[in-house]
Structure formats: structure tokens, C-alpha cells
Amino acid sequence: MKIYNDISEVELNKNTILSLGTFDGIHIGHQQIIKTVVEKASLNQRRNFLITFYPHPRSIISKDASVKLLTTSEEKISILETLGIKNLLIIKFTEEFSHIAPDDFILNYIINRIGVKEIVIGFDHHFGKGRSGNKDTLKKFGEKHDFTVSEIGECKINGETVNSSKIRKALADGNVETANSFLGRYYSLSGTVVIGDKRGRKLGFPTANIKIENEKLLPSLGIYAIEAVLGKEKFYGLLSIGRRPTFYDSGEIIPEAYIFDFDRDIYGGKITVNLVERIRGEEKFNTADELVSQMKKDKETGFEIFSRINSAAQVKF
């Protein structure tokens, strides 16, 4: 994949099929748009191209510093490459950029700098200053500059339209099953394994503390059944996301992974955890023994979950 961080780097090619948007999460609705771009470009021997933005536009337009990403830039690039995107322009979304009128964006970015034969958009696509640009805006320019506009209908699951806001809400509620169904994959967290206070090892449950990018959205506090991915290997386990209230009155939120039947030194290594199901919310226990007793129950629940969703998996009891 060719990744461009400035419009000046892009070679003009009018034989291009493209789409544009934030694509945070790259959920199943986004995937339909991307699949259409890739397939049409391949069928007609045209360049496929995607335009996206960083940071999240809402963090600039609404001054909402609390906006967290469903997919970091690294994750987004990896997923888009897997989906077949060959050219990606990442536009730095600034206050100045947010004031660009839709007509100026189409003319100065798409038509004169990238080149286009067809633009594929979602059913509710808006762009430009005040989100005033839409399908009709694009079609007006298409008639004049010889490109077409294709609209992909809304994607629904159980009658509910899929969008990034609903995925955020599901994660905030700890409902990872709904989030996963909307994403078409497990919601994942990736980071570096760092040294913690090693309390878990003393309790008989050694955990890997994971340092995750601050911009990444964490689901609600609690215990989750997970798939842990280390390189090309995959393991089963549990993830605690919380402040460890049994031992601390306050503190930062720390994701800690406990991997079943695992005893390796992975400090400093990269790990990805795929969230399968939420087992329970975070709790404060009166003693360490009470916590250990609950952790044993959580482990058994984890076994039951993995046995249920993947009967072919060889999970050790």
C-alpha cells in the first residue's frame, strides 16, 4: 500500500475510483464501501484510492479532547491493506482544514490533485465546512468533470443501522458482542507489555500489563474473555481493565492480560488482545483471598465461553 501524508505527494490519475471518510472502526458498513472501491477498480483496471483524516474530526470541530479512536492509525492502515486498498491519503484534520468549503475540497483535492473516475460513498455521507457537502454536491461536479457517484445503502444488523457511534456506546456498556458484530471482527487492543507491580504472580495469576496508545478507546471496566495474539501465535485468556480497587483507592486504568497455561517472559514485546465477551464488571474485594476466589471463577467462565464459541479449540481445563 502507498501511504500519502500530504496531497502534494499524490500523482494525478483520472483513472481512479475512490472513497473518503474518517472510517473509524472500519465496521461492516465501511467494509462494504471499501469492497466496492476495490472490486470496481480491479474490474476496470483503475487505481483504487481512499482518503481518510487524522485526528478524528470531532476532536477539532467540537473541541472534544475526550474523543477516542476505535482504530488507531496503525490499526486502520493494517485493516485497509488487508481489505485491498492500494493507495491511502491521510489528511491532517486541522481547524483550518475544517473551514474548507465542499466545492473547494472537491475541486482542489479530488479533481485537480488526485483525479477521479468514480466516487463511492455511504448513504449518509457529508463533508466540508459544516458538513454541508453531500451526494448531490458530488454529483453536480461529476456531471461537469466526467465522474460518477455511487452510493452504498445503509448496513443493518437485526434492523439496527451500523455506525461508529453505536459501537462506541456498546463498548461503553461493556457489550463487546454487539460491538464485534458491528465491526465484523473482534474489537482489539494492542500495545507493549510493560513491568507492573507483579501482584498477579504472587496471587497465582501472572498478568501482562499492556501499555496502549492514549488515543485508543477502552471498553468499560471489567473482566473480559480474550484471544491473546503474540506474533503468529494465539492463546486464550482473560483481560482485566480497571483501577485495581482491592489494592488501591485510586489510580490509572490498566489493561492486564492473564493468558491460560502460559509462562514466558514477554516484557517489551508486542501483544494484541481480541475481546470476545465481557464476564463481569470491576469489583472491589475485602481481601486478596476473596479476589483470588473470584478470579478462579472467572477462569472457569472463560473456559466455558471458549468451549461454547469454538468447540474445536483444544482448551486445557
Legacy VTK file of the C-alpha trace (Angstrom):
# vtk DataFile Version 3.0
C-alpha trace
ASCII
DATASET POLYDATA
POINTS 317 float
0.000 0.000 0.000
1.173 3.516 -0.819
0.542 5.894 2.075
0.463 9.628 1.422
0.566 12.187 4.245
0.222 15.227 2.002
-1.845 15.867 -1.104
1.275 17.139 -2.901
2.714 13.595 -2.813
-0.140 12.134 -4.865
0.252 11.560 -8.590
-2.679 12.829 -10.672
-4.536 9.918 -12.256
-8.042 10.467 -13.591
-8.480 6.721 -13.897
-9.165 6.454 -10.145
-12.027 5.070 -8.054
-12.029 6.485 -4.559
-13.919 6.978 -1.335
-13.411 9.356 1.561
-14.277 9.478 5.214
-12.979 9.062 8.749
-13.637 5.292 8.641
-13.100 4.985 12.394
-13.558 1.335 13.303
-13.807 0.208 9.678
-17.069 -1.533 10.608
-19.104 -3.716 8.250
-20.741 -0.663 6.669
-17.348 0.849 5.910
-16.208 -2.517 4.604
-18.995 -2.582 2.027
-17.845 0.793 0.707
-14.195 -0.271 0.618
-15.037 -3.604 -1.019
-16.942 -1.744 -3.738
-13.979 0.571 -4.407
-11.535 -2.337 -4.597
-13.737 -4.534 -6.793
-14.714 -1.786 -9.248
-11.118 -0.639 -9.605
-9.929 -4.193 -10.211
-12.682 -4.938 -12.714
-11.998 -1.792 -14.736
-8.214 -1.737 -14.275
-8.330 1.529 -12.357
-6.461 2.861 -9.346
-8.219 2.325 -6.018
-7.789 5.162 -3.550
-9.016 6.060 -0.083
-8.955 9.436 1.676
-9.149 9.495 5.445
-8.484 12.011 8.227
-6.429 12.261 11.404
-7.061 13.192 14.159
-10.766 12.455 14.485
-12.636 15.476 13.025
-14.886 15.698 16.093
-11.869 16.395 18.281
-11.241 19.533 16.211
-14.732 20.690 15.271
-16.336 20.077 18.682
-13.150 20.699 20.680
-13.824 17.326 22.269
-10.469 16.138 23.542
-12.110 13.054 25.027
-12.770 11.514 21.607
-11.018 8.159 21.497
-10.444 6.076 18.387
-11.906 2.675 17.600
-8.922 2.157 15.307
-5.564 3.865 15.720
-3.714 4.964 12.598
-1.566 1.831 12.689
-4.604 -0.415 13.069
-6.501 1.388 10.329
-3.629 1.044 7.867
-3.281 -2.664 8.634
-7.000 -3.364 8.158
-7.270 -1.307 4.972
-4.295 -3.124 3.489
-5.951 -6.445 4.300
-9.118 -5.238 2.537
-7.169 -4.483 -0.635
-6.697 -0.703 -0.570
-3.600 0.208 -2.596
-3.449 3.987 -2.076
-4.241 5.846 1.138
-4.126 9.599 1.711
-4.175 10.604 5.383
-5.166 14.268 5.628
-4.233 16.066 8.833
-7.537 17.422 10.089
-6.943 20.907 11.470
-9.070 23.909 12.356
-8.063 25.485 9.049
-8.943 22.372 7.073
-12.369 22.192 8.747
-13.275 25.538 7.144
-12.720 24.368 3.563
-15.974 24.569 1.608
-17.208 21.336 -0.038
-16.819 22.770 -3.566
-13.227 23.819 -2.889
-12.376 20.404 -1.440
-13.762 18.537 -4.455
-12.008 20.802 -6.930
-8.665 21.349 -5.215
-8.175 17.928 -3.661
-10.063 15.356 -5.694
-10.380 16.673 -9.251
-7.194 18.691 -9.709
-4.785 16.807 -7.427
-5.855 13.146 -7.220
-8.007 12.614 -10.279
-11.228 10.606 -10.289
-13.496 8.477 -12.449
-15.884 7.350 -9.727
-16.535 8.230 -6.088
-18.132 5.645 -3.774
-19.850 6.963 -0.641
-22.081 5.775 2.171
-25.783 6.572 2.376
-25.327 9.391 4.924
-22.093 10.908 3.646
-21.403 14.591 4.401
-18.169 16.545 4.095
-16.672 20.030 4.014
-17.343 23.062 6.183
-20.300 22.461 8.458
-20.779 19.044 6.822
-22.631 20.917 4.093
-21.362 18.751 1.222
-23.280 15.611 0.278
-24.136 13.237 -2.559
-25.818 15.995 -4.568
-22.724 18.192 -4.266
-20.559 15.418 -5.655
-22.977 14.611 -8.474
-23.037 18.256 -9.546
-19.282 18.197 -10.013
-19.403 14.731 -11.546
-21.631 15.913 -14.372
-19.204 18.706 -15.170
-15.930 16.825 -14.685
-16.841 13.394 -16.024
-17.000 11.192 -12.956
-19.821 9.182 -11.431
-21.019 8.875 -7.838
-22.158 5.565 -6.339
-23.986 5.395 -3.042
-23.873 2.306 -0.804
-27.039 1.738 1.215
-27.119 1.525 4.991
-25.908 -1.651 6.636
-28.192 -3.146 9.283
-27.950 -5.933 11.854
-31.204 -7.091 13.405
-32.873 -3.996 11.982
-30.349 -1.599 13.522
-28.166 0.619 11.350
-24.454 0.095 11.957
-22.349 3.161 12.746
-19.293 4.092 14.803
-21.301 5.929 17.480
-23.285 2.788 18.276
-20.082 0.782 18.526
-18.707 3.329 20.999
-21.924 3.097 23.028
-21.775 -0.709 23.038
-18.170 -0.684 24.268
-19.015 1.883 26.943
-21.713 -0.526 28.138
-19.331 -3.473 28.049
-21.396 -5.037 25.282
-18.488 -6.303 23.196
-20.669 -8.889 21.460
-22.690 -6.113 19.788
-19.546 -4.114 19.027
-17.947 -7.185 17.473
-20.981 -7.934 15.312
-20.981 -4.345 14.015
-17.230 -4.463 13.366
-17.293 -7.852 11.675
-14.327 -8.876 13.853
-13.261 -8.815 17.488
-12.596 -5.388 18.976
-8.905 -5.422 19.801
-6.358 -3.608 21.911
-2.674 -3.626 21.005
0.339 -2.443 22.920
3.635 -3.214 24.598
3.967 -5.489 27.619
5.428 -3.455 30.498
6.540 -4.311 34.014
3.843 -3.842 36.664
3.839 -4.464 40.404
3.844 -8.258 39.812
0.992 -8.666 42.306
-0.830 -11.073 39.970
2.097 -13.507 40.024
2.018 -13.535 43.835
-1.698 -14.367 43.693
-1.159 -17.235 41.273
-2.451 -15.322 38.266
0.546 -13.743 36.474
-0.583 -10.953 34.191
0.935 -8.909 31.396
0.389 -5.175 31.843
-0.261 -3.607 28.449
0.702 -0.045 27.570
-1.852 1.104 24.998
-1.880 4.315 22.968
-3.749 7.038 24.826
-5.957 7.774 21.797
-7.410 4.238 21.750
-10.913 3.733 23.148
-11.047 1.320 26.086
-14.299 -0.516 26.811
-15.961 -0.274 30.226
-14.044 -1.519 33.240
-14.283 -5.206 33.938
-13.096 -8.705 33.121
-13.172 -9.999 29.536
-12.567 -13.329 27.844
-9.892 -12.715 25.210
-7.754 -14.130 22.470
-4.166 -13.019 23.028
-2.020 -12.725 19.909
1.768 -12.824 20.218
3.431 -12.726 16.817
1.802 -15.521 14.854
0.658 -17.417 17.961
-2.793 -17.188 19.510
-3.734 -18.024 23.092
-6.831 -17.873 25.269
-7.094 -15.862 28.451
-8.711 -13.074 30.430
-8.257 -9.315 30.402
-8.809 -7.023 33.346
-9.432 -3.368 32.538
-9.561 -1.384 35.747
-8.017 0.538 38.599
-7.448 -2.500 40.874
-9.708 -1.156 43.682
-8.991 -4.089 46.001
-5.445 -2.780 46.472
-5.628 0.907 45.513
-8.029 3.717 46.422
-7.448 5.376 43.062
-5.211 5.006 40.093
-4.865 4.860 36.364
-6.826 2.388 34.297
-4.567 -0.540 33.421
-5.298 -3.387 30.986
-3.796 -6.647 32.328
-3.887 -9.897 30.380
-3.836 -13.296 32.076
-3.013 -15.989 29.497
-4.040 -19.563 30.271
-1.200 -22.058 30.771
1.447 -19.547 29.771
4.834 -18.936 31.356
7.100 -16.892 29.118
8.992 -13.646 29.584
7.289 -11.281 27.119
8.282 -7.937 28.672
8.909 -5.345 25.986
7.099 -7.399 23.358
4.015 -6.520 21.365
0.658 -8.071 22.210
-2.833 -7.811 20.756
-5.889 -8.881 22.718
-9.162 -9.601 20.950
-12.152 -9.041 23.210
-14.557 -11.976 22.951
-17.051 -11.472 25.790
-17.358 -9.455 28.977
-17.533 -11.683 32.034
-18.276 -9.083 34.717
-17.710 -5.522 35.817
-14.872 -4.371 38.056
-15.366 -5.187 41.728
-13.650 -4.298 44.990
-12.995 -7.230 47.328
-12.361 -7.106 51.060
-9.340 -9.415 50.933
-6.871 -10.812 48.424
-8.298 -14.300 49.101
-11.755 -13.148 48.027
-10.252 -11.741 44.838
-8.402 -14.988 44.074
-11.601 -16.967 44.614
-13.413 -14.773 42.089
-10.532 -14.984 39.633
-10.794 -18.767 39.694
-14.493 -18.448 38.863
-13.663 -16.002 36.069
-11.191 -18.513 34.644
-13.832 -21.249 34.627
-16.265 -18.863 32.933
-13.596 -18.132 30.350
-13.197 -21.860 29.644
-16.957 -22.166 29.194
-17.029 -19.238 26.758
-14.244 -20.589 24.568
-15.698 -24.087 24.623
-19.051 -22.689 23.528
-17.839 -20.479 20.683
-15.143 -22.779 19.412
-15.809 -26.408 20.202
-12.861 -27.431 18.038
-10.371 -25.484 20.162
-8.185 -27.514 22.488
-8.643 -25.541 25.687
-6.965 -27.027 28.750
-9.129 -27.277 31.840
LINES 1 318
317 0 1 2 3 4 5 6 7 8 9 10 11 12 13 14 15 16 17 18 19 20 21 22 23 24 25 26 27 28 29 30 31 32 33 34 35 36 37 38 39 40 41 42 43 44 45 46 47 48 49 50 51 52 53 54 55 56 57 58 59 60 61 62 63 64 65 66 67 68 69 70 71 72 73 74 75 76 77 78 79 80 81 82 83 84 85 86 87 88 89 90 91 92 93 94 95 96 97 98 99 100 101 102 103 104 105 106 107 108 109 110 111 112 113 114 115 116 117 118 119 120 121 122 123 124 125 126 127 128 129 130 131 132 133 134 135 136 137 138 139 140 141 142 143 144 145 146 147 148 149 150 151 152 153 154 155 156 157 158 159 160 161 162 163 164 165 166 167 168 169 170 171 172 173 174 175 176 177 178 179 180 181 182 183 184 185 186 187 188 189 190 191 192 193 194 195 196 197 198 199 200 201 202 203 204 205 206 207 208 209 210 211 212 213 214 215 216 217 218 219 220 221 222 223 224 225 226 227 228 229 230 231 232 233 234 235 236 237 238 239 240 241 242 243 244 245 246 247 248 249 250 251 252 253 254 255 256 257 258 259 260 261 262 263 264 265 266 267 268 269 270 271 272 273 274 275 276 277 278 279 280 281 282 283 284 285 286 287 288 289 290 291 292 293 294 295 296 297 298 299 300 301 302 303 304 305 306 307 308 309 310 311 312 313 314 315 316
